Amino acid sequence: MKKIIVLGFGLLFFAGGAQAIDVGVGAKAGINGIGLDLSFGLTKDLNLRLSGTSLDIQGQDETVTVGDAGSEGDIDAKLDFDYGASAVFLDWHVLGGGFRLTAGMYKNNGAAKLSGVLQNDIVIDGQPLDTTDLVDAKLGGEVSLGDSYQPYLGIGWGRGAGGGGGFSFSADLGVAIVDPSVDFTATVNAGGNFANQAELDATLRDLEKDAEKELNDLELWPVLAIGVNYAF
């Protein structure tokens, strides 16, 4: 939320100081949280739009199934989500109206802190991982949806910064590419199968790859947001 407040002050500064160019500001809410837009009219029908959103969700319970075929096991995990995104859009307002086609670069800042418990023994790439291998069978880590800007395509509605002043309803519907990654941490139990922490860490790297396969469906991330905007 602090990022959105800072962005809001930035929007007011730019909008207040913009004399020679058309500017629009907007507030919105959607899949990736609540946020703000700042638009610049490049031409009557073409806008450059900067966007940022954020939202924190605490305490979501999930079950992740991992392991070699026939030797799978479950990790009961608690995920604390931090949704958010930043983007640079190019909006083409078709025929000068509210409808727009949008292309740009989109960075999904979403991440989830993970604290989980291995519920049963599993095998990862032929290596047994028992509940006794870990201190209290606990796992920690993070699931990240991306750390770089990726292509975005979408459609939407809203008053363009170069299309005259006033308020307007706004909406965006599109899809962005994300690159999910998983990072697991655990502490070796002296009574388990692993002689040292480095050996356990190597097995956890294989466990991460297995979990990332579970997230392959997230490579295309839907983007949906509605709000209001004002063109100066």
C-alpha positions as CSV (number, residue, x, y, z in Angstrom):
1,M,0.0,0.0,0.0
2,K,2.9,2.4,0.7
3,K,3.9,2.0,-3.0
4,I,0.5,3.1,-4.1
5,I,0.5,6.2,-1.8
6,V,3.9,7.2,-3.3
7,L,2.6,6.7,-6.8
8,G,-0.5,8.7,-6.0
9,F,1.6,11.7,-4.9
10,G,3.7,11.3,-8.1
11,L,0.5,11.4,-10.2
12,L,-0.7,14.6,-8.6
13,F,2.7,16.2,-9.1
14,F,2.8,15.3,-12.8
15,A,-0.8,16.2,-13.4
16,G,-0.5,19.5,-11.7
17,G,2.6,20.4,-13.6
18,A,1.5,19.3,-17.0
19,Q,0.6,22.4,-19.0
20,A,1.7,21.6,-22.6
21,I,0.5,18.0,-22.8
22,D,-2.8,16.1,-22.2
23,V,-2.8,14.1,-18.9
24,G,-5.2,11.7,-17.4
25,V,-5.3,10.1,-13.9
26,G,-7.3,7.1,-12.7
27,A,-8.1,4.8,-9.8
28,K,-8.8,1.1,-10.3
29,A,-9.3,-2.2,-8.6
30,G,-8.9,-5.7,-10.0
31,I,-7.2,-9.1,-9.9
32,N,-3.9,-7.6,-8.9
33,G,-5.2,-5.2,-6.3
34,I,-6.0,-1.6,-6.1
35,G,-3.9,1.1,-7.8
36,L,-3.5,4.2,-10.0
37,D,-2.9,5.0,-13.6
38,L,-1.2,8.0,-15.2
39,S,-1.8,8.7,-18.9
40,F,-0.1,11.0,-21.4
41,G,-1.6,11.9,-24.7
42,L,0.9,11.3,-27.4
43,T,-1.6,12.0,-30.1
44,K,-5.4,12.4,-30.1
45,D,-5.9,8.6,-30.3
46,L,-2.7,7.3,-28.7
47,N,-1.8,7.4,-25.0
48,L,1.2,6.3,-22.9
49,R,-0.1,4.9,-19.6
50,L,1.9,4.1,-16.4
51,S,0.1,1.7,-14.0
52,G,0.7,0.3,-10.5
53,T,-1.3,-1.9,-8.2
54,S,-0.9,-3.6,-4.8
55,L,-2.8,-5.8,-2.4
56,D,-1.8,-8.0,0.6
57,I,-3.8,-11.2,1.5
58,Q,-2.9,-13.1,4.7
59,G,-3.2,-16.7,5.6
60,Q,-4.4,-18.7,2.6
61,D,-4.1,-22.5,3.1
62,E,-3.0,-24.6,0.1
63,T,-1.9,-28.2,-0.5
64,V,0.9,-28.9,-3.0
65,T,1.5,-32.4,-4.3
66,V,5.1,-33.2,-5.2
67,G,7.3,-36.2,-5.8
68,D,8.1,-38.9,-8.3
69,A,5.2,-40.8,-9.9
70,G,3.9,-43.4,-7.5
71,S,5.7,-41.8,-4.6
72,E,4.0,-38.4,-4.3
73,G,3.3,-36.7,-1.1
74,D,1.5,-33.5,0.1
75,I,2.8,-30.3,1.6
76,D,0.2,-28.5,3.6
77,A,1.2,-24.9,3.3
78,K,0.1,-21.5,4.5
79,L,0.6,-18.8,2.0
80,D,0.7,-15.1,2.7
81,F,0.1,-13.4,-0.6
82,D,1.4,-10.0,-1.8
83,Y,-0.3,-9.2,-5.0
84,G,0.7,-6.3,-7.2
85,A,1.9,-5.2,-10.6
86,S,3.5,-2.4,-12.5
87,A,3.2,-1.7,-16.2
88,V,3.9,0.5,-19.1
89,F,1.0,0.5,-21.6
90,L,0.4,2.0,-25.1
91,D,-3.3,2.6,-25.5
92,W,-4.8,3.1,-29.0
93,H,-8.3,4.6,-28.7
94,V,-10.0,3.3,-31.8
95,L,-11.7,6.0,-33.9
96,G,-11.0,8.4,-31.0
97,G,-13.6,6.9,-28.7
98,G,-13.5,5.2,-25.3
99,F,-12.7,1.7,-26.6
100,R,-9.0,1.0,-26.7
101,L,-6.5,-1.7,-27.8
102,T,-3.6,-2.0,-25.4
103,A,-0.1,-3.4,-25.7
104,G,2.8,-3.0,-23.3
105,M,5.2,-4.5,-20.7
106,Y,3.8,-5.9,-17.5
107,K,5.6,-6.9,-14.3
108,N,3.7,-9.1,-11.9
109,N,5.1,-8.4,-8.5
110,G,2.9,-11.1,-6.9
111,A,4.7,-13.4,-4.4
112,A,3.7,-15.7,-1.6
113,K,5.6,-16.5,1.6
114,L,5.3,-20.2,2.3
115,S,5.4,-22.1,5.6
116,G,4.5,-25.7,5.2
117,V,4.6,-29.2,6.7
118,L,5.5,-32.3,4.8
119,Q,2.7,-34.8,5.5
120,N,4.2,-38.0,4.3
121,D,7.4,-39.5,2.9
122,I,8.1,-38.8,-0.8
123,V,10.8,-39.6,-3.4
124,I,12.4,-36.7,-5.4
125,D,14.4,-37.9,-8.5
126,G,15.0,-41.2,-6.7
127,Q,16.1,-39.6,-3.5
128,P,13.9,-40.4,-0.4
129,L,12.8,-37.4,1.6
130,D,11.2,-38.5,4.9
131,T,9.4,-36.4,7.4
132,T,12.2,-37.3,9.8
133,D,14.7,-35.6,7.5
134,L,13.5,-32.1,8.4
135,V,13.2,-30.4,11.7
136,D,9.6,-31.1,12.6
137,A,9.1,-31.8,8.9
138,K,8.7,-28.1,8.3
139,L,9.4,-26.3,5.0
140,G,9.7,-22.5,4.3
141,G,10.1,-20.6,1.2
142,E,8.6,-18.2,-1.4
143,V,6.6,-18.5,-4.5
144,S,7.2,-15.7,-7.0
145,L,5.2,-14.9,-10.1
146,G,7.9,-13.0,-11.9
147,D,10.8,-10.6,-11.5
148,S,11.0,-8.9,-14.9
149,Y,8.7,-7.0,-17.4
150,Q,6.9,-9.3,-19.8
151,P,4.6,-8.7,-22.9
152,Y,1.0,-7.7,-22.3
153,L,-2.0,-7.6,-24.7
154,G,-5.5,-6.5,-23.9
155,I,-8.6,-4.4,-24.6
156,G,-10.3,-1.8,-22.5
157,W,-12.4,1.3,-22.1
158,G,-11.7,4.8,-20.8
159,R,-11.4,8.4,-21.8
160,G,-8.1,9.1,-23.5
161,A,-5.9,11.9,-22.2
162,G,-6.1,13.5,-25.6
163,G,-9.8,13.0,-26.1
164,G,-11.2,15.9,-24.1
165,G,-11.5,16.5,-20.4
166,G,-13.8,14.9,-17.8
167,F,-14.6,11.8,-15.9
168,S,-15.1,8.3,-17.4
169,F,-15.6,4.7,-16.4
170,S,-12.5,2.6,-17.1
171,A,-11.9,-1.1,-17.6
172,D,-9.1,-3.4,-18.7
173,L,-9.2,-7.0,-19.8
174,G,-6.0,-8.7,-21.0
175,V,-3.3,-11.3,-20.5
176,A,0.3,-11.1,-19.4
177,I,3.2,-13.6,-19.3
178,V,4.5,-14.5,-15.9
179,D,7.4,-16.8,-14.9
180,P,6.6,-18.5,-11.7
181,S,9.5,-19.7,-9.4
182,V,9.6,-21.5,-6.1
183,D,12.2,-21.4,-3.4
184,F,12.2,-23.9,-0.5
185,T,14.2,-23.8,2.7
186,A,14.4,-26.5,5.5
187,T,16.8,-27.5,8.2
188,V,18.3,-31.0,8.3
189,N,17.5,-33.3,11.1
190,A,20.4,-35.3,12.4
191,G,18.2,-38.4,12.7
192,G,17.2,-38.3,9.0
193,N,18.7,-39.6,5.8
194,F,20.9,-36.6,5.0
195,A,24.4,-36.3,6.3
196,N,24.5,-32.5,6.1
197,Q,22.6,-29.4,5.1
198,A,24.2,-29.2,1.6
199,E,22.8,-32.6,0.7
200,L,19.3,-31.6,1.9
201,D,19.6,-28.3,-0.1
202,A,20.4,-30.2,-3.3
203,T,17.2,-32.3,-2.8
204,L,15.2,-29.2,-2.1
205,R,16.3,-27.8,-5.5
206,D,14.7,-30.8,-7.2
207,L,11.6,-30.3,-5.1
208,E,11.4,-26.7,-6.3
209,K,11.5,-27.9,-9.9
210,D,8.7,-30.4,-9.2
211,A,6.6,-27.6,-7.5
212,E,7.2,-25.2,-10.4
213,K,5.7,-27.8,-12.8
214,E,2.5,-27.5,-10.7
215,L,2.5,-23.8,-11.5
216,N,2.9,-24.1,-15.3
217,D,-0.8,-23.1,-15.8
218,L,0.1,-19.6,-14.4
219,E,2.4,-18.7,-17.4
220,L,-0.5,-16.7,-18.8
221,W,-1.8,-14.4,-16.1
222,P,-5.3,-12.8,-16.6
223,V,-5.6,-9.1,-16.0
224,L,-9.0,-7.6,-15.1
225,A,-9.5,-4.2,-13.6
226,I,-12.3,-1.6,-13.4
227,G,-12.2,2.0,-12.1
228,V,-12.7,5.6,-13.0
229,N,-10.4,8.1,-14.6
230,Y,-10.3,11.8,-15.3
231,A,-8.7,13.5,-18.3
232,F,-7.4,17.1,-17.9
